[in-house]
Amino acid sequence: MNAVIALMAGLAACLLSAATMAPLRRLALRWGLTDRPAGHKAHARPTAFLGGVGIALGTALPTAAALGFSDLRVTAILLAALAVAVLGLIDDIRSLPVAARLIVESVAAGGVVASGVQITLTGQWMDGPLTVMWIVVMTNSYNLLDNMDGALGAVTAATAVFLVGAAFVASQPALAILLSALACASLGFLAHNWAPARMFMGDSGSLFIGFVLTCSTIALATGLTPGAIYAGLLLPAFVAVVDTGVVMVSRVLAGRPPLSGGTDHVTHRLQRTGLGSRAIAVSLATAAAMTGALSLTVTLGWFPPLETAIVAGMTAIILIGLLQGVDVYTPARPSGELSRISQRRR
């Protein structure tokens, strides 16, 4: 029965998300809520950035309809994620200071921790601050991953689908319903974000997605052994972790500010090798599906969690090193494909 509810919530989320995109796009264009081409932004025309509102509504409404307020942890995750989405929308409109963003994200993460969602590595007071820090860092890592048409939406759908399975295996059906809604809301958005994009999700969408995915993986890992916690946190977030690692390492090595914007993400490196934006989005989604499937097999007990986490960590380090070999700081030849890459304020 719970599986049917999750499926119905997902279907409703997909339809609601897809249906809201066109009116949100018209509203954004009328009010000037668009991301305009400038600097390292490569899209060719002003593009509406209210897609995240549709994703958030598409996730929240079916989840609330299915669960009400019956599950404290899912309720806390959803309400805090909506607060973070509002923060992202404000940041899209008027560009907030980094400190203000981090404060709001930390408070939202603290609310989730208070509901019982916590990384239980030490069993001491430090688990709370550690959890808040991980939520904030990974939420912003997913935000950074939103740098090309279709990329984050595809990665989210692929990741969340396998987390749905893990949630059912872990006997957390409420979390499975939330994740099913998120996966399908992302699919509904993809119809408007697939290259060439007619709609961006903006920070409202990327922060919402990052917050829900990160908190969900923590909820699944709460109370497990350290090895299972490491695997449960790293494997679903593998693509985002590698992307952030690639960017931070390359900017430090090049003497560039680590938090500055730039076209030096994994997507841009793959584009330098000749891949098109659609192929890159599919490649990232495939990688996310592979690590998501591996996470599910660990949950099923098919692979030892600690050893799997160690191998995944070593693989991430190797990939971060290998991708440094792709030169992204020397201007590339002009390409028609460049117009499909949507780097926004990263």
Summary of the structure (lengths in Angstrom):
residues: 346
radius of gyration: 18.8
end to end distance: 42.7
largest distance: 55.6
contacts: 1298
relative contact order: 0.16
helix: 71%
strand: 1%
